[in-house]
Amino acid sequence: MKYTLILTIVIFTTLKSSAQNTFLPAKTYLDHNQRAIKYKDQKQYLKSALSFDSLFKENKGNGVTRDKYIAASSWALAGNPDKAFNYLTQYLKEIQTFHLEFLDQDEELKSLHTDPRWQPLINQSKAKIQQAVLKYKPLDTLVDVDTHKLFFNIIKGSSTVILFETGGMDNSTVWSDILIPIYDATGATLVTYDRAGYGRSTRDSINSDITNEIKGLELGLSKLGYTDANKILVCHSLGGFYVTLFAARNPAKIKAAVFIDASLGSFYTDEAIKRVLTNPNGTIEEIKKKNTSIYYIAVDLHKNAATLRATPFPAQIPITDIYAETPPWDDKIDIEGWKDGHKKFIAARPNSKLILAEGTTHYVGADNPQLVINEIIKSYKTAENKK
């Protein structure tokens, strides 16, 4: 991805509550939502807030839970705390997660901190997270994989493991708001982890190529006792590289995969890499000083892409490939190349299916989480029925 896109931070955190929001947005909803977000990005806060109001009104109060949080931010920035707290209250009723640390840290909500409603809201949120932790008992663990350490989060369930692989600049918390509904529907063991150099994982800066990273993941899973477990793989963006290589090295234990606007080796030709790594943020050495994770994505991309182009995803493993209407690129040649690559990838796999996530951007799981949740559950149940 371009560095400017890699640096984008998406709010993808959630809070456990008694009710799950199963809203499945239509393209008209998502198009309207993107307009509201664009106004906010342009610092037209009141226009953004009013746009969110009309969006939810058009949908009889329904909407993606994340969007209610963004609406709260827009109203806070527009100077209307009553509307902001109204949306935050809705958000906290619907959201499901084990993480809430972003709430107190969000600068866009700072104007609400002196309001007498703020601390009770924070206390309520922390109490609900504690309830979720007590119920699901997520396990955090740091595993030594010889040259570095990998951080894993595990929700223990059945013998089948759903393993989640993140995108280029993300850590395991990006999956937070879909884990609880997936667990409730499947009872599977859910494993998320921070790739080397991200989140709480350390990096082997000498052997940083993708093959060594996958070997580290395999060793970590072995130490956790999951080497022989059947697995469903879920990946987003650059995670497609890692899932592909992992499946190629461990085909017998992979029963299905769900790709979410995932990177395919066929897209990353030398010409495409040159375009998408156009660097607006200085020289590669300057980037290394600012953000080592971006640096390693850039310097390793050519050799990692070559490895992926030579490593096909095992043909017998069924894939659900969800791709975005708006890929993460600016050039038309890359936008069309990305979409055509996904179409050709699945066309050659009669046991797989392709889903265009209409109205979504590259972060499909943030724009339309219920679509992603539904397809992961379907893949799991189909794989279990074949046992």
Summary of the structure (lengths in Angstrom):
residues: 387
radius of gyration: 20.6
end to end distance: 38.5
largest distance: 59.5
contacts: 1287
relative contact order: 0.13
helix: 52%
strand: 13%
